[in-house]
Amino acid sequence: MDRNAFVEVMNEASGMLETGRAEEALARLSAFDDELLGVPDPKEYGWIVSYRFRSAFAAGDYAQALHLAEHGPARYPADIPPATLATMYSMAVEAATQQGLPDSAVLMADRCIELRRTHGEHAEVLMAAMTACTLLGDLERHDLASRYAQLLITEGVGHDDYRGYGYYALCAAIEQGVGEHLIDTLRAGREWLETQDNEFARVALEYLQTAPSLRPPLAVDLNLADPLGDAVSFPEPGAAQPDQVFSAFDSGAAQSTVNGAELGVAGPDFGGILPGPDAAAPDFGLAPLAPGVAPPAPGAGQPESDVPPLAPPVALDAMQTQYLQVGDGAPQAVAGPAQPPAEQLAGGETADALMDANRPGIAAAAYRALMDDAVGTGRPDPLIMGKATLGLLTALIFDNRVGEAHSVWIDEQGPTYLGIWSLENGQTSTHDAIAYNLVAAFLHSLSTGDPNAANHAVDSLMTRNVEWAYENDRQVVPAMIGSWRRHLVEIHGGEPAPEYRWQLTQAEQRWGAPIPDGGLYWMRPYRWVVDWL
């Protein structure tokens, strides 16, 4: 394979993917692949295969994406770095569920988990299990999803969001009649659930306390005076009502502002729109989550699966697939800026993909796990911390957990403080800095303090955003101005006086055309790479 031709096709395909032209990227890579006459270098060909997979997935060609991940390329061996291959397997789980193929989804999830285990990526193991659990639940295959729920419970010690979701998924399986064998596991978790403050744990605890199927049997005290007996139901020890679900900002301002939000794309590198918060969550008998947190999908009970339990960790030399050789290297090194660890970059891409799939609650947990991993190294990378914090804030907002997002934003003790510092001090791309400005302006607009200060902060942030849009993506200028207007209306509880909207008025006049009211504008994040220095 000609090296120059390889570099050219990879650059072209990368640019097409970044601008939302996935079908063109797939066609370009497929044509290049088909025209290869000799056996290519396995490492370089591995990148052709991985990008072909990404292009097929982004183009909605889930059949081709799943085939590549499940069977490998047809003609030549491909040496793909483990982190990239694990991400492919994780995405292939969704490719399988999109086609209604639960057995293939299980196969891809197990491959991903085994590969992550082999390389000691514990948080990524939990992320893969949570993804599989959620997607199989969406197919109403709670019998299969419960395998991954049990993994989250047993291996999620110290990772409360993942473990709480595991218990939540057990409730779904029990409710759908395929989890009778899991009742004891759920009951054994009562003490832990009572100490937790995350949403999934709270709902699981409430289900444990109130579900009719979990009520203990009646005890009958026979005596001669009352031969029929007094039926008394003995409650489980320690039963207590769960804390009330947190509601961001009692005034309701946050909810009214989030409703109708539109996550758009600004900048030349991105295309497509991320959906806003999903207010309609299905009801399958569990206590409701806070708005925007999607519970596992409902469905009729399924028979017990013949799929065996998840295999224990395997040796490294057993981790090669039949067709895709797992390499320990990366593509040929080229001069350029130093990059963060590859496994952390892959974790960021996985979290972004969850946002693309409109799963902000799970994405938020993924961003937190990524930050924990980065901090755990002792030398957290500023890019990883900044982008993960931006992703977390956006995910919380789209999950209607605005109060939690505000707490993260003002926290000066936790790891997100380093992330905010990175965003505000040039440690991420300009694109991500502008995306963060949009988030910060939204949070300023919800301030209950001095409205003049909030007004000034929003004006400062949105002025920079609009200037950036004029220079980089003029078509989004009206959407940014529209968001600016909504923020000021939120701050002042109605149309602000002329002296408070002077800078906004200047921006509207500069645009020179009417700007209708619309939802808030958000930007997709920049890709997880340092190529903007």
Secondary structure as a PSIPRED ss2 file (coil, helix, strand):
# PSIPRED VFORMAT (PSIPRED V4.0)

   1 M C   1.000  0.000  0.000
   2 D C   1.000  0.000  0.000
   3 R H   0.000  1.000  0.000
   4 N H   0.000  1.000  0.000
   5 A H   0.000  1.000  0.000
   6 F H   0.000  1.000  0.000
   7 V H   0.000  1.000  0.000
   8 E H   0.000  1.000  0.000
   9 V H   0.000  1.000  0.000
  10 M H   0.000  1.000  0.000
  11 N H   0.000  1.000  0.000
  12 E H   0.000  1.000  0.000
  13 A H   0.000  1.000  0.000
  14 S H   0.000  1.000  0.000
  15 G H   0.000  1.000  0.000
  16 M H   0.000  1.000  0.000
  17 L H   0.000  1.000  0.000
  18 E H   0.000  1.000  0.000
  19 T C   1.000  0.000  0.000
  20 G C   1.000  0.000  0.000
  21 R C   1.000  0.000  0.000
  22 A H   0.000  1.000  0.000
  23 E H   0.000  1.000  0.000
  24 E H   0.000  1.000  0.000
  25 A H   0.000  1.000  0.000
  26 L H   0.000  1.000  0.000
  27 A H   0.000  1.000  0.000
  28 R H   0.000  1.000  0.000
  29 L H   0.000  1.000  0.000
  30 S H   0.000  1.000  0.000
  31 A H   0.000  1.000  0.000
  32 F H   0.000  1.000  0.000
  33 D H   0.000  1.000  0.000
  34 D H   0.000  1.000  0.000
  35 E C   1.000  0.000  0.000
  36 L C   1.000  0.000  0.000
  37 L C   1.000  0.000  0.000
  38 G C   1.000  0.000  0.000
  39 V C   1.000  0.000  0.000
  40 P C   1.000  0.000  0.000
  41 D C   1.000  0.000  0.000
  42 P H   0.000  1.000  0.000
  43 K H   0.000  1.000  0.000
  44 E H   0.000  1.000  0.000
  45 Y H   0.000  1.000  0.000
  46 G H   0.000  1.000  0.000
  47 W H   0.000  1.000  0.000
  48 I H   0.000  1.000  0.000
  49 V H   0.000  1.000  0.000
  50 S H   0.000  1.000  0.000
  51 Y H   0.000  1.000  0.000
  52 R H   0.000  1.000  0.000
  53 F H   0.000  1.000  0.000
  54 R H   0.000  1.000  0.000
  55 S H   0.000  1.000  0.000
  56 A H   0.000  1.000  0.000
  57 F H   0.000  1.000  0.000
  58 A H   0.000  1.000  0.000
  59 A C   1.000  0.000  0.000
  60 G C   1.000  0.000  0.000
  61 D C   1.000  0.000  0.000
  62 Y H   0.000  1.000  0.000
  63 A H   0.000  1.000  0.000
  64 Q H   0.000  1.000  0.000
  65 A H   0.000  1.000  0.000
  66 L H   0.000  1.000  0.000
  67 H H   0.000  1.000  0.000
  68 L H   0.000  1.000  0.000
  69 A H   0.000  1.000  0.000
  70 E H   0.000  1.000  0.000
  71 H H   0.000  1.000  0.000
  72 G C   1.000  0.000  0.000
  73 P C   1.000  0.000  0.000
  74 A C   1.000  0.000  0.000
  75 R C   1.000  0.000  0.000
  76 Y C   1.000  0.000  0.000
  77 P C   1.000  0.000  0.000
  78 A E   0.000  0.000  1.000
  79 D E   0.000  0.000  1.000
  80 I E   0.000  0.000  1.000
  81 P C   1.000  0.000  0.000
  82 P H   0.000  1.000  0.000
  83 A H   0.000  1.000  0.000
  84 T H   0.000  1.000  0.000
  85 L H   0.000  1.000  0.000
  86 A H   0.000  1.000  0.000
  87 T H   0.000  1.000  0.000
  88 M H   0.000  1.000  0.000
  89 Y H   0.000  1.000  0.000
  90 S H   0.000  1.000  0.000
  91 M H   0.000  1.000  0.000
  92 A H   0.000  1.000  0.000
  93 V H   0.000  1.000  0.000
  94 E H   0.000  1.000  0.000
  95 A H   0.000  1.000  0.000
  96 A H   0.000  1.000  0.000
  97 T H   0.000  1.000  0.000
  98 Q H   0.000  1.000  0.000
  99 Q C   1.000  0.000  0.000
 100 G C   1.000  0.000  0.000
 101 L C   1.000  0.000  0.000
 102 P H   0.000  1.000  0.000
 103 D H   0.000  1.000  0.000
 104 S H   0.000  1.000  0.000
 105 A H   0.000  1.000  0.000
 106 V H   0.000  1.000  0.000
 107 L H   0.000  1.000  0.000
 108 M H   0.000  1.000  0.000
 109 A H   0.000  1.000  0.000
 110 D H   0.000  1.000  0.000
 111 R H   0.000  1.000  0.000
 112 C H   0.000  1.000  0.000
 113 I H   0.000  1.000  0.000
 114 E H   0.000  1.000  0.000
 115 L H   0.000  1.000  0.000
 116 R H   0.000  1.000  0.000
 117 R H   0.000  1.000  0.000
 118 T H   0.000  1.000  0.000
 119 H C   1.000  0.000  0.000
 120 G C   1.000  0.000  0.000
 121 E C   1.000  0.000  0.000
 122 H H   0.000  1.000  0.000
 123 A H   0.000  1.000  0.000
 124 E H   0.000  1.000  0.000
 125 V H   0.000  1.000  0.000
 126 L H   0.000  1.000  0.000
 127 M H   0.000  1.000  0.000
 128 A H   0.000  1.000  0.000
 129 A H   0.000  1.000  0.000
 130 M H   0.000  1.000  0.000
 131 T H   0.000  1.000  0.000
 132 A H   0.000  1.000  0.000
 133 C H   0.000  1.000  0.000
 134 T H   0.000  1.000  0.000
 135 L H   0.000  1.000  0.000
 136 L H   0.000  1.000  0.000
 137 G H   0.000  1.000  0.000
 138 D H   0.000  1.000  0.000
 139 L C   1.000  0.000  0.000
 140 E C   1.000  0.000  0.000
 141 R C   1.000  0.000  0.000
 142 H H   0.000  1.000  0.000
 143 D H   0.000  1.000  0.000
 144 L H   0.000  1.000  0.000
 145 A H   0.000  1.000  0.000
 146 S H   0.000  1.000  0.000
 147 R H   0.000  1.000  0.000
 148 Y H   0.000  1.000  0.000
 149 A H   0.000  1.000  0.000
 150 Q H   0.000  1.000  0.000
 151 L H   0.000  1.000  0.000
 152 L H   0.000  1.000  0.000
 153 I H   0.000  1.000  0.000
 154 T H   0.000  1.000  0.000
 155 E H   0.000  1.000  0.000
 156 G C   1.000  0.000  0.000
 157 V C   1.000  0.000  0.000
 158 G C   1.000  0.000  0.000
 159 H C   1.000  0.000  0.000
 160 D H   0.000  1.000  0.000
 161 D H   0.000  1.000  0.000
 162 Y H   0.000  1.000  0.000
 163 R H   0.000  1.000  0.000
 164 G H   0.000  1.000  0.000
 165 Y H   0.000  1.000  0.000
 166 G H   0.000  1.000  0.000
 167 Y H   0.000  1.000  0.000
 168 Y H   0.000  1.000  0.000
 169 A H   0.000  1.000  0.000
 170 L H   0.000  1.000  0.000
 171 C H   0.000  1.000  0.000
 172 A H   0.000  1.000  0.000
 173 A H   0.000  1.000  0.000
 174 I H   0.000  1.000  0.000
 175 E H   0.000  1.000  0.000
 176 Q C   1.000  0.000  0.000
 177 G C   1.000  0.000  0.000
 178 V C   1.000  0.000  0.000
 179 G C   1.000  0.000  0.000
 180 E H   0.000  1.000  0.000
 181 H H   0.000  1.000  0.000
 182 L H   0.000  1.000  0.000
 183 I H   0.000  1.000  0.000
 184 D H   0.000  1.000  0.000
 185 T H   0.000  1.000  0.000
 186 L H   0.000  1.000  0.000
 187 R H   0.000  1.000  0.000
 188 A H   0.000  1.000  0.000
 189 G C   1.000  0.000  0.000
 190 R H   0.000  1.000  0.000
 191 E H   0.000  1.000  0.000
 192 W H   0.000  1.000  0.000
 193 L H   0.000  1.000  0.000
 194 E C   1.000  0.000  0.000
 195 T C   1.000  0.000  0.000
 196 Q C   1.000  0.000  0.000
 197 D C   1.000  0.000  0.000
 198 N C   1.000  0.000  0.000
 199 E H   0.000  1.000  0.000
 200 F H   0.000  1.000  0.000
 201 A H   0.000  1.000  0.000
 202 R H   0.000  1.000  0.000
 203 V H   0.000  1.000  0.000
 204 A H   0.000  1.000  0.000
 205 L H   0.000  1.000  0.000
 206 E H   0.000  1.000  0.000
 207 Y H   0.000  1.000  0.000
 208 L H   0.000  1.000  0.000
 209 Q H   0.000  1.000  0.000
 210 T H   0.000  1.000  0.000
 211 A C   1.000  0.000  0.000
 212 P H   0.000  1.000  0.000
 213 S H   0.000  1.000  0.000
 214 L H   0.000  1.000  0.000
 215 R C   1.000  0.000  0.000
 216 P C   1.000  0.000  0.000
 217 P C   1.000  0.000  0.000
 218 L E   0.000  0.000  1.000
 219 A E   0.000  0.000  1.000
 220 V E   0.000  0.000  1.000
 221 D E   0.000  0.000  1.000
 222 L E   0.000  0.000  1.000
 223 N E   0.000  0.000  1.000
 224 L C   1.000  0.000  0.000
 225 A C   1.000  0.000  0.000
 226 D E   0.000  0.000  1.000
 227 P E   0.000  0.000  1.000
 228 L E   0.000  0.000  1.000
 229 G E   0.000  0.000  1.000
 230 D E   0.000  0.000  1.000
 231 A E   0.000  0.000  1.000
 232 V E   0.000  0.000  1.000
 233 S E   0.000  0.000  1.000
 234 F C   1.000  0.000  0.000
 235 P C   1.000  0.000  0.000
 236 E C   1.000  0.000  0.000
 237 P C   1.000  0.000  0.000
 238 G C   1.000  0.000  0.000
 239 A C   1.000  0.000  0.000
 240 A C   1.000  0.000  0.000
 241 Q C   1.000  0.000  0.000
 242 P C   1.000  0.000  0.000
 243 D C   1.000  0.000  0.000
 244 Q C   1.000  0.000  0.000
 245 V C   1.000  0.000  0.000
 246 F C   1.000  0.000  0.000
 247 S C   1.000  0.000  0.000
 248 A C   1.000  0.000  0.000
 249 F C   1.000  0.000  0.000
 250 D C   1.000  0.000  0.000
 251 S C   1.000  0.000  0.000
 252 G C   1.000  0.000  0.000
 253 A H   0.000  1.000  0.000
 254 A H   0.000  1.000  0.000
 255 Q H   0.000  1.000  0.000
 256 S H   0.000  1.000  0.000
 257 T H   0.000  1.000  0.000
 258 V H   0.000  1.000  0.000
 259 N C   1.000  0.000  0.000
 260 G C   1.000  0.000  0.000
 261 A C   1.000  0.000  0.000
 262 E E   0.000  0.000  1.000
 263 L E   0.000  0.000  1.000
 264 G C   1.000  0.000  0.000
 265 V C   1.000  0.000  0.000
 266 A C   1.000  0.000  0.000
 267 G C   1.000  0.000  0.000
 268 P C   1.000  0.000  0.000
 269 D C   1.000  0.000  0.000
 270 F C   1.000  0.000  0.000
 271 G C   1.000  0.000  0.000
 272 G C   1.000  0.000  0.000
 273 I C   1.000  0.000  0.000
 274 L E   0.000  0.000  1.000
 275 P C   1.000  0.000  0.000
 276 G C   1.000  0.000  0.000
 277 P C   1.000  0.000  0.000
 278 D C   1.000  0.000  0.000
 279 A C   1.000  0.000  0.000
 280 A C   1.000  0.000  0.000
 281 A C   1.000  0.000  0.000
 282 P C   1.000  0.000  0.000
 283 D C   1.000  0.000  0.000
 284 F C   1.000  0.000  0.000
 285 G C   1.000  0.000  0.000
 286 L C   1.000  0.000  0.000
 287 A C   1.000  0.000  0.000
 288 P C   1.000  0.000  0.000
 289 L C   1.000  0.000  0.000
 290 A C   1.000  0.000  0.000
 291 P C   1.000  0.000  0.000
 292 G C   1.000  0.000  0.000
 293 V C   1.000  0.000  0.000
 294 A C   1.000  0.000  0.000
 295 P C   1.000  0.000  0.000
 296 P C   1.000  0.000  0.000
 297 A C   1.000  0.000  0.000
 298 P C   1.000  0.000  0.000
 299 G C   1.000  0.000  0.000
 300 A C   1.000  0.000  0.000
 301 G C   1.000  0.000  0.000
 302 Q C   1.000  0.000  0.000
 303 P C   1.000  0.000  0.000
 304 E C   1.000  0.000  0.000
 305 S C   1.000  0.000  0.000
 306 D C   1.000  0.000  0.000
 307 V C   1.000  0.000  0.000
 308 P C   1.000  0.000  0.000
 309 P C   1.000  0.000  0.000
 310 L C   1.000  0.000  0.000
 311 A C   1.000  0.000  0.000
 312 P C   1.000  0.000  0.000
 313 P C   1.000  0.000  0.000
 314 V C   1.000  0.000  0.000
 315 A C   1.000  0.000  0.000
 316 L H   0.000  1.000  0.000
 317 D H   0.000  1.000  0.000
 318 A H   0.000  1.000  0.000
 319 M C   1.000  0.000  0.000
 320 Q C   1.000  0.000  0.000
 321 T C   1.000  0.000  0.000
 322 Q C   1.000  0.000  0.000
 323 Y C   1.000  0.000  0.000
 324 L E   0.000  0.000  1.000
 325 Q E   0.000  0.000  1.000
 326 V E   0.000  0.000  1.000
 327 G C   1.000  0.000  0.000
 328 D C   1.000  0.000  0.000
 329 G C   1.000  0.000  0.000
 330 A C   1.000  0.000  0.000
 331 P C   1.000  0.000  0.000
 332 Q C   1.000  0.000  0.000
 333 A C   1.000  0.000  0.000
 334 V C   1.000  0.000  0.000
 335 A C   1.000  0.000  0.000
 336 G C   1.000  0.000  0.000
 337 P C   1.000  0.000  0.000
 338 A C   1.000  0.000  0.000
 339 Q C   1.000  0.000  0.000
 340 P C   1.000  0.000  0.000
 341 P C   1.000  0.000  0.000
 342 A H   0.000  1.000  0.000
 343 E H   0.000  1.000  0.000
 344 Q H   0.000  1.000  0.000
 345 L H   0.000  1.000  0.000
 346 A H   0.000  1.000  0.000
 347 G H   0.000  1.000  0.000
 348 G H   0.000  1.000  0.000
 349 E H   0.000  1.000  0.000
 350 T H   0.000  1.000  0.000
 351 A H   0.000  1.000  0.000
 352 D H   0.000  1.000  0.000
 353 A H   0.000  1.000  0.000
 354 L H   0.000  1.000  0.000
 355 M H   0.000  1.000  0.000
 356 D H   0.000  1.000  0.000
 357 A C   1.000  0.000  0.000
 358 N C   1.000  0.000  0.000
 359 R C   1.000  0.000  0.000
 360 P H   0.000  1.000  0.000
 361 G H   0.000  1.000  0.000
 362 I H   0.000  1.000  0.000
 363 A H   0.000  1.000  0.000
 364 A H   0.000  1.000  0.000
 365 A H   0.000  1.000  0.000
 366 A H   0.000  1.000  0.000
 367 Y H   0.000  1.000  0.000
 368 R H   0.000  1.000  0.000
 369 A H   0.000  1.000  0.000
 370 L H   0.000  1.000  0.000
 371 M H   0.000  1.000  0.000
 372 D H   0.000  1.000  0.000
 373 D H   0.000  1.000  0.000
 374 A H   0.000  1.000  0.000
 375 V H   0.000  1.000  0.000
 376 G H   0.000  1.000  0.000
 377 T C   1.000  0.000  0.000
 378 G C   1.000  0.000  0.000
 379 R C   1.000  0.000  0.000
 380 P C   1.000  0.000  0.000
 381 D C   1.000  0.000  0.000
 382 P H   0.000  1.000  0.000
 383 L H   0.000  1.000  0.000
 384 I H   0.000  1.000  0.000
 385 M H   0.000  1.000  0.000
 386 G H   0.000  1.000  0.000
 387 K H   0.000  1.000  0.000
 388 A H   0.000  1.000  0.000
 389 T H   0.000  1.000  0.000
 390 L H   0.000  1.000  0.000
 391 G H   0.000  1.000  0.000
 392 L H   0.000  1.000  0.000
 393 L H   0.000  1.000  0.000
 394 T H   0.000  1.000  0.000
 395 A H   0.000  1.000  0.000
 396 L H   0.000  1.000  0.000
 397 I H   0.000  1.000  0.000
 398 F H   0.000  1.000  0.000
 399 D C   1.000  0.000  0.000
 400 N C   1.000  0.000  0.000
 401 R C   1.000  0.000  0.000
 402 V H   0.000  1.000  0.000
 403 G H   0.000  1.000  0.000
 404 E H   0.000  1.000  0.000
 405 A H   0.000  1.000  0.000
 406 H H   0.000  1.000  0.000
 407 S H   0.000  1.000  0.000
 408 V H   0.000  1.000  0.000
 409 W H   0.000  1.000  0.000
 410 I H   0.000  1.000  0.000
 411 D C   1.000  0.000  0.000
 412 E C   1.000  0.000  0.000
 413 Q C   1.000  0.000  0.000
 414 G C   1.000  0.000  0.000
 415 P C   1.000  0.000  0.000
 416 T H   0.000  1.000  0.000
 417 Y H   0.000  1.000  0.000
 418 L H   0.000  1.000  0.000
 419 G H   0.000  1.000  0.000
 420 I H   0.000  1.000  0.000
 421 W H   0.000  1.000  0.000
 422 S H   0.000  1.000  0.000
 423 L H   0.000  1.000  0.000
 424 E H   0.000  1.000  0.000
 425 N C   1.000  0.000  0.000
 426 G C   1.000  0.000  0.000
 427 Q C   1.000  0.000  0.000
 428 T C   1.000  0.000  0.000
 429 S C   1.000  0.000  0.000
 430 T H   0.000  1.000  0.000
 431 H H   0.000  1.000  0.000
 432 D H   0.000  1.000  0.000
 433 A H   0.000  1.000  0.000
 434 I H   0.000  1.000  0.000
 435 A H   0.000  1.000  0.000
 436 Y H   0.000  1.000  0.000
 437 N H   0.000  1.000  0.000
 438 L H   0.000  1.000  0.000
 439 V H   0.000  1.000  0.000
 440 A H   0.000  1.000  0.000
 441 A H   0.000  1.000  0.000
 442 F H   0.000  1.000  0.000
 443 L H   0.000  1.000  0.000
 444 H H   0.000  1.000  0.000
 445 S H   0.000  1.000  0.000
 446 L C   1.000  0.000  0.000
 447 S C   1.000  0.000  0.000
 448 T C   1.000  0.000  0.000
 449 G C   1.000  0.000  0.000
 450 D C   1.000  0.000  0.000
 451 P H   0.000  1.000  0.000
 452 N H   0.000  1.000  0.000
 453 A H   0.000  1.000  0.000
 454 A H   0.000  1.000  0.000
 455 N H   0.000  1.000  0.000
 456 H H   0.000  1.000  0.000
 457 A H   0.000  1.000  0.000
 458 V H   0.000  1.000  0.000
 459 D H   0.000  1.000  0.000
 460 S H   0.000  1.000  0.000
 461 L H   0.000  1.000  0.000
 462 M H   0.000  1.000  0.000
 463 T H   0.000  1.000  0.000
 464 R H   0.000  1.000  0.000
 465 N H   0.000  1.000  0.000
 466 V H   0.000  1.000  0.000
 467 E H   0.000  1.000  0.000
 468 W H   0.000  1.000  0.000
 469 A H   0.000  1.000  0.000
 470 Y H   0.000  1.000  0.000
 471 E H   0.000  1.000  0.000
 472 N H   0.000  1.000  0.000
 473 D C   1.000  0.000  0.000
 474 R H   0.000  1.000  0.000
 475 Q H   0.000  1.000  0.000
 476 V H   0.000  1.000  0.000
 477 V H   0.000  1.000  0.000
 478 P H   0.000  1.000  0.000
 479 A H   0.000  1.000  0.000
 480 M H   0.000  1.000  0.000
 481 I H   0.000  1.000  0.000
 482 G H   0.000  1.000  0.000
 483 S H   0.000  1.000  0.000
 484 W H   0.000  1.000  0.000
 485 R H   0.000  1.000  0.000
 486 R H   0.000  1.000  0.000
 487 H H   0.000  1.000  0.000
 488 L H   0.000  1.000  0.000
 489 V H   0.000  1.000  0.000
 490 E H   0.000  1.000  0.000
 491 I H   0.000  1.000  0.000
 492 H H   0.000  1.000  0.000
 493 G C   1.000  0.000  0.000
 494 G C   1.000  0.000  0.000
 495 E C   1.000  0.000  0.000
 496 P C   1.000  0.000  0.000
 497 A C   1.000  0.000  0.000
 498 P H   0.000  1.000  0.000
 499 E H   0.000  1.000  0.000
 500 Y H   0.000  1.000  0.000
 501 R C   1.000  0.000  0.000
 502 W H   0.000  1.000  0.000
 503 Q H   0.000  1.000  0.000
 504 L H   0.000  1.000  0.000
 505 T H   0.000  1.000  0.000
 506 Q H   0.000  1.000  0.000
 507 A H   0.000  1.000  0.000
 508 E H   0.000  1.000  0.000
 509 Q H   0.000  1.000  0.000
 510 R H   0.000  1.000  0.000
 511 W H   0.000  1.000  0.000
 512 G C   1.000  0.000  0.000
 513 A C   1.000  0.000  0.000
 514 P C   1.000  0.000  0.000
 515 I C   1.000  0.000  0.000
 516 P C   1.000  0.000  0.000
 517 D C   1.000  0.000  0.000
 518 G C   1.000  0.000  0.000
 519 G C   1.000  0.000  0.000
 520 L C   1.000  0.000  0.000
 521 Y E   0.000  0.000  1.000
 522 W E   0.000  0.000  1.000
 523 M C   1.000  0.000  0.000
 524 R C   1.000  0.000  0.000
 525 P C   1.000  0.000  0.000
 526 Y C   1.000  0.000  0.000
 527 R C   1.000  0.000  0.000
 528 W C   1.000  0.000  0.000
 529 V C   1.000  0.000  0.000
 530 V C   1.000  0.000  0.000
 531 D C   1.000  0.000  0.000
 532 W C   1.000  0.000  0.000
 533 L C   1.000  0.000  0.000
